[in-house]
Amino acid sequence: MSQEHAFYRSKTFNRRKIWLMFLAVFFVLMFLGGRLVYLMVFCSEYYGQKAEDLHERERDIKAARGRIIDATGKILATNKSVCTISVIHSQIDEPEKVIAALQKELGLTEEEVRKRVEKVSSIERVKTNVDKETGDRIRAYGLSGIKVDEDYKRYYPLDTMASTVLGFTGADNQGILGLEVKYDSYLQGTSGKILTLTDARGIEIENAGETRLEPVNGYDLYISMDSNIQQYCEQAAEKTYIKKQADEVSVIVMNPQNGEIMAMVNYPEFNLNEPFTLIEEMGADGTESANKKQELLNRMWRNPCISDTYEPGSTFKIITAAAALEEGVVSLADQFYCPGYKLVEDRRIRCAKTSGHGAETFETGIMNSCNPVFIELGERLGVENYYKYFKQFGLTQKTGIDLPGEAATIMHKQENVGPVELATISFGQSFQITPIQLVTTVSSIINGGTRITPHFGVEVRETDGTLVETFSYDKREEICRGETSETMQYLLEKVVSEGGGKNAKIEGYAIGGKTATSQTLPRSEHRYISSFLGFAPADDPKVLVIAIINNPKGTYYGGLIAAPVVKEIMENILPYLDKS
């Protein structure tokens, strides 16, 4: 009985075991079946694409970079159609013929070409920026393994015009300098692709065709620069550069009401289509080390109008005068006396006229650009008030111009300013600012008291002209009273009509302005910077021009050599603007 019971127990256990195994196998098969259905039905598109990707070779199609267009509609930066030449090792049937053809057409050495042709890779780039005619000749050989893809190269129709402003692009078509880098995100566009089917060995499948993902072109950038005004300024700068054997000549033309820059010149300019070729003025002889050449290139590409600081000299008296008027410590009729110098502590600080101007009013003092008058204004203001107006006028911050590399004002800390420092600051020495900071601050004083932001960018549009974005810029109103602004307009017009700026006088136009002559450091080298800042019409300024001549030879006084430059520029552009 016990034996029979044991038999039945064993039989039941085995049957249960079989059922458990069956159920386990069943559920595994169900899972696998479900997984298979999921992969084949619901994920078929995804994995199909993955499989296709494994058998696709990808080649980029560069997008056309957006153009840069001036205020007159003239194209300042555009693109040239070029080609990129590549080789695919697995597809080359006649390597020696390929090497010979590429060597001949591309002007490369046999070693350079062979290295790329024999390299085992999916695709090897041989040369970029190849002109279209050469690309067509290479394509005509009909040699397998050579790919000729369309590409774009940046091209500047006016070569050297506004080189430090426009900037240039690198081999990857990305901005490197100037507006090209500042607005790169708008200009660069999105690259496309050419997709080609290949077999497991990487060889293209015959008659399989190609899939193209078309590139999206960049937006066009419209700027406030006027190429005609820019040309007038460059011609005047070049003439002065040669005549005065100067180190460089800079010019800025700006609308003081809204900050739009019509021209910015830094002569000598470089060729934008050959940005890595040193210009003659850099003094290179071809024997420079790589580091030395890079140093010279960096200097050549530099924009002194925004990146270099200097002692402004007497043009800064505009700011001192405005601060004194705003604070109420001076009036037009206030009396001063100039014996040719002023004693400040133990220092005798001289006037430009060493014999002295004698008795004079504040009005005649600014017409004469008399240092003792402005030293006294500084004393009347005091250090605390003076620095208050530096901040109020915007001198302690950068202008925010839409160009990279803007330098900040270099000024004494307030607590370190004693009577002598205050005296020299009052007539534009012992501190440094950029030219763009000076013209921006002066513009804000003479335009009624609105601090504006200097800029080039106006708007971006699609290639067909559809508006994408209009740029807006910060404005800060009431940095000075309207009365102060009107008084400064009046005083600066008197400087040109009757005072030291009369070499900028133009018949039929009311011109306001201020001369300046300052020394560079170290002063023992006797190097000077001559400048003149002028604007018109004096009572409602629409255009402001500054000319800065760095280290002129011979006569170096701003009223004698810089004022005539501004006059020449204004004689050309004022009638032109009247017609616009």
C-alpha positions in Angstrom: 0.0 0.0 0.0 2.8 2.3 0.8 4.5 1.4 -2.4 1.5 2.2 -4.5 1.1 5.5 -2.6 4.6 6.5 -3.4 4.1 5.7 -7.1 1.1 8.0 -7.3 3.0 10.8 -5.5 5.9 10.5 -7.9 3.5 10.6 -10.9 1.7 13.7 -9.6 5.0 15.5 -9.0 6.3 14.7 -12.5 3.1 15.9 -14.1 3.2 19.2 -12.1 6.9 19.6 -13.2 6.0 19.1 -16.8 3.1 21.6 -16.6 5.4 24.2 -15.0 8.0 23.7 -17.7 5.3 24.0 -20.3 3.9 27.2 -18.8 7.4 28.7 -18.6 8.2 27.9 -22.2 4.8 29.1 -23.2 5.3 32.5 -21.5 8.8 32.8 -22.9 7.5 32.1 -26.4 4.6 34.6 -25.9 7.1 37.2 -24.7 9.4 36.6 -27.6 6.4 36.6 -30.0 5.1 39.8 -28.6 8.5 41.4 -28.7 8.9 40.3 -32.3 5.5 41.8 -33.2 6.4 45.0 -31.4 9.7 45.3 -33.2 8.3 44.3 -36.7 5.1 46.3 -36.5 5.6 49.3 -34.1 9.3 49.9 -34.5 9.8 48.9 -38.1 10.2 52.5 -39.3 12.8 53.2 -36.6 14.9 50.2 -37.2 14.5 50.4 -40.9 16.0 53.9 -40.7 18.8 52.6 -38.5 19.6 49.9 -41.0 19.6 52.4 -43.8 21.9 54.7 -41.8 24.4 52.0 -41.6 24.5 51.9 -45.4 24.5 55.6 -46.0 27.5 57.9 -46.5 26.9 61.5 -45.5 28.4 64.6 -47.1 27.7 68.1 -46.0 26.3 70.9 -48.2 27.2 74.3 -46.8 24.5 76.8 -46.4 24.9 80.2 -48.1 25.9 82.7 -45.5 23.7 85.7 -45.2 24.8 88.9 -46.9 25.7 92.2 -45.2 24.0 95.1 -46.9 24.6 98.8 -46.2 22.1 101.7 -45.8 22.0 102.3 -49.6 21.3 98.6 -50.5 24.9 98.0 -51.6 26.2 94.5 -50.8 29.3 94.6 -48.6 29.6 90.9 -48.0 28.3 88.0 -50.1 29.3 84.5 -51.2 31.1 82.9 -54.2 30.2 79.5 -55.4 33.2 77.1 -54.9 33.7 73.4 -54.6 35.0 70.9 -52.0 37.1 68.1 -53.5 37.0 64.8 -51.6 38.0 61.1 -52.3 36.4 57.9 -51.1 39.2 55.2 -50.9 36.9 52.2 -51.3 35.5 53.5 -54.6 38.8 54.4 -56.3 39.5 52.0 -59.3 42.5 53.9 -60.8 44.4 55.5 -58.0 47.3 56.7 -60.1 45.0 58.5 -62.5 43.2 60.1 -59.6 46.5 61.3 -58.1 47.7 62.7 -61.4 44.4 64.5 -62.1 44.1 66.1 -58.6 47.7 67.0 -58.6 47.4 68.8 -61.9 44.1 70.6 -61.2 44.6 71.5 -57.5 48.2 72.6 -57.7 49.2 70.2 -54.9 52.3 68.1 -54.6 52.1 64.4 -55.5 52.9 63.6 -51.9 50.0 65.7 -50.5 47.5 64.1 -52.9 48.8 60.5 -52.5 48.6 60.8 -48.7 44.8 61.5 -49.0 44.0 59.1 -51.8 45.7 56.2 -50.1 44.3 56.9 -46.7 41.7 54.2 -45.8 38.7 56.3 -44.5 35.0 56.7 -45.4 35.7 60.0 -47.1 38.8 62.2 -47.2 38.7 65.9 -47.9 41.5 66.9 -50.4 40.9 70.7 -50.8 38.2 73.3 -50.0 37.3 76.6 -51.6 38.2 75.4 -55.1 36.8 77.6 -57.8 33.8 76.2 -59.7 35.7 76.0 -63.1 38.3 73.8 -61.5 35.6 71.7 -59.9 33.9 71.2 -63.3 37.2 70.1 -64.9 37.8 67.5 -62.2 34.2 66.2 -62.5 34.8 65.9 -66.3 37.6 63.3 -65.8 34.8 60.8 -64.8 37.1 59.0 -62.3 35.4 56.9 -59.7 36.1 57.8 -56.1 36.3 61.6 -56.6 33.5 63.7 -55.2 33.0 67.3 -56.2 30.5 69.0 -53.8 29.1 72.5 -54.0 30.3 75.0 -51.4 30.5 78.7 -50.6 33.3 81.1 -49.9 32.9 84.5 -48.3 33.5 87.3 -50.7 33.8 91.0 -50.1 33.1 93.0 -53.3 34.8 96.2 -52.0 38.0 94.4 -50.8 39.4 96.7 -48.1 36.4 98.9 -47.2 35.5 98.9 -43.5 37.7 95.8 -43.0 37.9 96.1 -39.2 34.2 96.7 -38.9 32.9 94.0 -41.3 35.4 91.3 -40.2 35.8 88.0 -42.0 35.1 84.3 -41.8 37.2 81.2 -41.4 37.4 78.1 -43.5 34.3 76.7 -41.8 32.4 79.8 -42.8 32.0 81.0 -39.3 32.6 84.6 -38.3 36.0 85.5 -36.8 36.0 89.3 -36.6 33.8 92.3 -36.5 30.1 92.2 -37.5 30.7 88.7 -39.0 31.2 87.3 -35.6 28.8 89.5 -33.7 25.9 88.5 -35.9 27.1 85.0 -36.7 24.0 83.3 -35.4 21.9 85.2 -37.9 24.3 85.0 -40.9 25.5 81.4 -40.8 22.4 79.4 -41.8 22.0 75.6 -41.5 24.1 73.1 -43.5 22.4 70.4 -45.7 23.5 66.8 -46.5 23.9 64.5 -49.4 23.1 60.9 -48.4 24.4 58.0 -50.6 23.5 54.3 -50.2 26.5 51.9 -49.9 27.0 48.2 -49.5 28.7 46.5 -46.5 32.1 47.3 -47.9 31.3 51.0 -48.2 31.0 51.0 -51.9 28.2 53.1 -53.4 25.3 51.0 -54.8 25.0 51.7 -58.5 21.8 53.4 -59.6 20.7 53.8 -56.0 20.6 57.5 -56.3 21.2 60.2 -53.7 19.0 61.8 -51.0 19.5 65.5 -50.4 18.6 67.4 -47.3 18.7 71.0 -48.6 20.6 73.6 -46.6 18.8 76.6 -45.1 20.5 79.9 -46.0 21.5 82.5 -43.4 19.6 85.8 -43.0 20.8 89.0 -44.6 22.1 91.6 -42.2 21.2 95.3 -42.9 23.5 97.9 -41.3 23.5 101.6 -40.9 26.9 102.1 -42.6 26.6 104.1 -45.8 29.3 102.9 -48.3 29.4 106.3 -50.0 30.1 108.1 -46.7 32.6 105.4 -45.7 34.4 105.9 -49.0 34.6 109.7 -48.5 36.1 109.1 -45.0 38.6 106.5 -46.2 39.8 108.8 -48.9 40.3 111.6 -46.4 42.0 109.3 -44.0 44.4 107.9 -46.6 45.3 111.4 -47.8 46.1 112.5 -44.2 47.9 109.3 -43.4 50.3 109.8 -46.4 50.7 113.6 -46.0 51.4 113.4 -42.2 53.2 110.1 -42.2 51.0 109.1 -39.4 50.9 105.7 -37.6 47.2 105.5 -38.3 44.1 107.6 -38.9 40.7 106.9 -37.5 37.3 108.4 -38.4 33.8 107.9 -37.0 30.6 109.3 -38.5 27.5 108.8 -36.4 24.0 110.1 -36.1 24.0 111.6 -32.6 20.2 111.3 -32.3 20.0 107.5 -32.5 23.5 106.1 -32.4 23.5 104.8 -36.0 27.1 104.7 -37.3 27.4 105.8 -40.9 31.1 105.2 -41.2 34.1 103.9 -39.2 37.6 104.0 -40.7 40.8 102.7 -39.3 43.4 103.5 -42.0 45.3 101.5 -43.2 42.7 98.9 -43.8 43.4 95.3 -44.8 42.0 93.2 -47.7 39.0 91.2 -46.5 39.4 88.7 -49.3 43.0 88.0 -48.1 42.8 88.5 -44.3 45.9 86.5 -43.5 48.1 88.5 -45.8 50.0 91.2 -44.0 49.6 94.7 -45.5 52.8 96.6 -46.5 52.3 99.1 -43.6 52.9 96.3 -41.0 56.6 96.3 -42.0 56.7 92.5 -42.6 59.4 91.1 -44.9 58.3 87.4 -44.9 61.0 86.2 -42.5 58.8 86.5 -39.4 58.3 83.6 -37.1 54.8 82.2 -36.8 54.3 83.9 -33.4 55.5 87.2 -34.8 53.3 87.0 -37.8 50.3 86.2 -35.6 51.1 89.3 -33.5 51.2 91.4 -36.6 48.0 90.0 -37.9 46.3 90.7 -34.5 47.5 94.3 -34.7 46.3 94.6 -38.4 42.8 93.3 -37.5 42.5 95.5 -34.4 39.8 98.2 -34.5 41.3 101.2 -32.6 38.0 103.1 -32.6 36.6 100.6 -30.1 39.5 98.6 -28.7 42.2 101.3 -28.1 42.1 103.9 -25.4 43.8 107.2 -25.5 44.0 110.5 -23.6 41.3 112.6 -25.4 42.8 116.0 -24.6 40.7 119.1 -25.2 37.7 117.3 -26.7 37.0 116.1 -23.2 36.5 119.7 -22.2 33.0 119.3 -23.7 32.2 116.9 -20.8 33.9 119.1 -18.2 31.9 122.1 -19.4 28.6 120.2 -19.5 29.2 118.9 -15.9 29.9 122.4 -14.7 26.8 123.8 -16.4 24.7 121.0 -15.1 25.9 121.5 -11.5 25.4 125.3 -11.8 28.9 126.3 -10.9 29.5 128.3 -14.0 27.7 130.7 -16.4 28.6 132.1 -19.8 29.5 135.5 -18.3 31.7 134.2 -15.5 35.1 135.9 -15.5 38.5 134.0 -15.5 42.1 135.1 -15.9 44.8 133.1 -17.7 48.5 134.1 -17.2 49.6 131.1 -19.3 49.6 128.6 -16.4 47.8 127.7 -13.2 49.4 126.7 -9.9 48.0 123.5 -8.4 49.7 122.6 -5.2 53.3 122.6 -6.2 52.7 122.1 -9.9 52.7 124.8 -12.6 50.3 123.5 -15.2 50.7 125.4 -18.4 48.1 126.5 -21.0 48.6 125.8 -24.6 49.2 129.6 -25.0 52.2 130.0 -22.7 51.9 133.8 -22.9 48.4 133.5 -21.5 44.9 134.6 -22.7 44.6 137.3 -20.0 41.0 138.1 -18.8 38.3 136.0 -20.5 34.8 134.8 -19.9 33.7 131.2 -19.7 32.5 131.6 -23.3 35.8 132.9 -24.6 37.6 130.3 -22.4 36.1 127.4 -24.3 36.6 129.1 -27.6 40.3 129.5 -26.7 40.5 126.0 -25.2 42.1 127.5 -22.2 43.5 124.9 -19.7 43.4 127.2 -16.6 39.7 127.9 -17.2 38.9 124.2 -17.1 41.2 123.5 -14.2 39.1 126.0 -12.2 35.9 124.4 -13.4 37.2 121.1 -12.1 38.0 122.7 -8.7 34.5 124.2 -8.6 33.0 120.8 -9.2 35.2 118.9 -6.8 36.1 115.3 -7.1 32.8 113.8 -5.8 30.7 115.9 -8.2 33.0 115.3 -11.1 32.8 111.5 -10.6 29.0 111.8 -10.2 28.8 113.2 -13.7 31.2 110.6 -15.1 28.6 108.1 -14.0 25.6 110.1 -15.0 27.0 110.7 -18.5 27.8 107.0 -18.9 31.6 107.2 -18.9 32.0 104.5 -16.3 30.4 101.8 -18.5 31.1 100.5 -22.0 28.9 101.9 -24.8 27.5 98.5 -25.7 28.4 98.9 -29.4 27.5 95.8 -31.5 31.2 95.0 -32.2 33.4 92.6 -30.2 36.4 93.8 -28.3 35.2 97.1 -26.8 37.6 98.5 -24.2 36.5 100.2 -21.0 37.4 103.6 -19.7 40.7 103.7 -17.7 40.2 106.2 -14.9 41.7 106.9 -11.4 39.8 105.5 -8.5 37.9 108.4 -6.9 39.7 108.1 -3.6 43.1 108.4 -5.4 42.2 111.7 -7.1 44.0 114.7 -5.6 44.1 118.3 -6.8 46.7 117.7 -9.5 44.8 114.6 -10.9 41.6 116.6 -10.8 43.2 119.5 -12.7 44.6 117.3 -15.5 41.4 115.2 -15.8 39.5 118.5 -16.3 41.3 119.1 -19.6 41.4 115.5 -20.8 44.7 114.1 -19.5 45.8 111.4 -17.0 43.0 109.0 -18.0 42.0 107.1 -21.1 38.8 106.4 -23.1 38.0 104.9 -26.5 37.0 107.1 -29.5 33.6 105.4 -29.5 33.0 106.3 -25.9 33.9 110.0 -26.5 31.6 110.4 -29.5 28.8 108.5 -27.7 29.1 110.7 -24.6 29.3 114.0 -26.6 26.4 112.9 -28.8 24.3 112.4 -25.6 25.2 115.8 -24.4 24.4 117.7 -27.6 21.3 115.8 -28.6 19.2 117.1 -25.8 20.5 114.8 -23.1 19.6 111.2 -24.2 22.3 108.6 -23.8 22.3 106.5 -27.0 23.9 103.2 -27.9 26.2 103.3 -30.9 25.5 100.5 -33.4 25.6 99.2 -37.0 22.9 96.5 -37.0 19.5 97.7 -38.1 17.6 94.5 -39.1 17.8 91.0 -40.5 15.8 89.7 -43.4 15.4 86.5 -45.4 16.9 86.3 -48.8 13.5 87.3 -50.4 13.4 90.4 -48.3 10.9 89.2 -45.6 11.6 91.0 -42.3 12.8 88.7 -39.6 13.9 91.0 -36.8 14.4 94.8 -36.2 17.0 95.5 -33.6 16.4 97.9 -30.7 19.0 99.6 -28.5 19.0 101.0 -25.0 18.4 104.7 -24.5 18.7 106.6 -21.2 17.0 110.0 -21.1 17.9 113.1 -19.2 21.6 112.5 -18.5 21.6 116.3 -18.6 19.0 119.1 -18.9 17.8 120.4 -22.2 19.2 123.8 -21.2 22.7 122.4 -20.7 22.5 120.7 -24.1 21.4 123.9 -25.9 24.2 125.9 -24.2 26.8 123.3 -25.3 25.5 123.5 -28.8 25.9 127.3 -28.8 29.4 127.2 -27.2 30.7 124.6 -29.6 29.4 126.5 -32.6 31.3 129.5 -31.4 34.5 127.4 -31.2 34.2 126.7 -34.9 32.9 130.1 -36.1 35.2 132.3 -34.0 37.6 130.1 -31.9 40.3 127.4 -32.3 38.1 125.2 -34.6 37.7 127.7 -37.4 39.6 125.4 -39.8 36.4 123.3 -39.8 34.1 126.1 -40.8 32.0 125.5 -43.9 30.1 128.3 -45.6 26.4 127.9 -45.4 26.5 125.4 -42.5 26.4 125.9 -38.7 29.2 123.6 -37.5 29.9 122.9 -33.8 33.1 121.2 -32.7 36.2 121.0 -30.5 39.9 120.5 -31.3 42.3 118.4 -29.2 46.0 117.7 -29.1 47.2 115.1 -26.6 50.4 113.2 -25.8 50.9 109.5 -25.7 52.8 107.7 -23.0 55.6 107.8 -22.2 55.6 111.6 -22.7 59.4 111.6 -23.2 58.9 110.2 -26.7 57.1 113.3 -27.8 54.4 111.4 -29.7 51.1 113.2 -30.2 47.5 112.4 -31.1 45.7 115.2 -33.0 41.9 115.1 -33.2 38.8 117.2 -34.0 35.2 116.4 -33.2 32.5 118.3 -35.2 28.8 118.1 -35.7 26.1 119.7 -37.8 23.7 121.5 -37.7 25.0 123.0 -34.5 21.5 123.7 -33.1 20.0 120.3 -34.1 22.8 117.8 -34.7 22.1 115.1 -37.3 25.7 114.0 -38.0 28.8 113.9 -35.8 32.3 113.3 -37.1 35.6 112.7 -35.3 39.0 112.4 -36.9 42.0 111.1 -34.9 45.5 111.2 -36.3 48.0 109.1 -34.4 51.6 110.3 -34.3 51.6 112.8 -37.2 55.0 114.1 -38.3 55.6 117.8 -38.3 52.8 120.0 -37.2 50.6 118.1 -34.7 48.0 120.6 -33.4 44.4 119.3 -33.8 43.1 122.6 -35.0 45.6 122.7 -37.8 45.6 119.2 -39.1 42.5 117.3 -37.8 39.9 120.1 -38.2 40.6 120.4 -42.0 40.0 116.6 -42.3 36.6 116.8 -40.7 35.9 119.9 -42.8 36.7 117.9 -46.0 34.5 115.0 -44.9 31.6 117.3 -44.0 31.9 119.2 -47.3 31.2 115.9 -49.0 28.6 114.3 -46.8 26.4 117.2 -45.7 25.1 117.9 -49.2 24.8 114.2 -49.7 22.7 113.8 -46.5 20.6 116.8 -47.5 19.6 114.9 -50.7 18.9 111.6 -48.8 
